């Protein structure tokens, strides 16, 4: 892969950034940068195409001297062995720049969402994380979550401390309460089911949903709305704290 061509394509995406954060240390592109497209555009020989599929996207970038690091991973547990995964990653382009990308569930689903200029300090990376989680990544042109992750594996606590993740998730819940009509009672039930059976709790919730469908779902929805209106901020904090205690740590 032609490293200089790849670097030129990356730099072009951030030449006229949509926004600058933390005194200009964080650049947000006009739209997320497709890292697979960059790699394919910089491939010049047929054998390099094979390298892309043999080494993977991250491996191909590392082969030209750009170290890849997984910063934080998000997991959503579903029925059976299925787990949905997403994450934030860093690609070090040199001593003075790091490309931050969001990865999806497939190896080639990786979008560059920010360019960090200068050192990736805790202040810079914490600012980036809080801004990205805020309003579900809208400022960065991505949609991060449909719900908070079942598990969060923070591999970079020295850069993004636990307290930053906790605060950002709470802010996300406050945003999602209106934007996504988040169900606090549902979160409380999930916390309770998970405490009883950490592995099988999705099945417990599915059984409960079956009982609802066989009953009166409209009455159930009305009751949920009433429950949400009755919940105090203190009660929401208690539910959130229980969720975070269960979910923060390696999957």
Buried (B, 14 or more C-beta within 10 A) or exposed (E): BBBEBBBBBBEEBBEEBEEEBBEEBBBBBEBBBBBBEBBBBBBEEEEBBEBBEEBBBBBBBBBBEBEBBBBBBBBBBEEEEEEBBBBBBBBBBEEEBBBBBBBBEEEBBBBBBBBBBBEBEBEBBBBBBBBBBBBBBEBBBBEBBEBBBBBBBBBBEEBBBEEBBBBBBBBBBBBBBEEBEBBBBBBBBBBBBBEEEEEEBBEBBEEEEEEEEEEEEEEBEEEBEEBBEEBEEEEBEBBBEBBBEBBBEEB
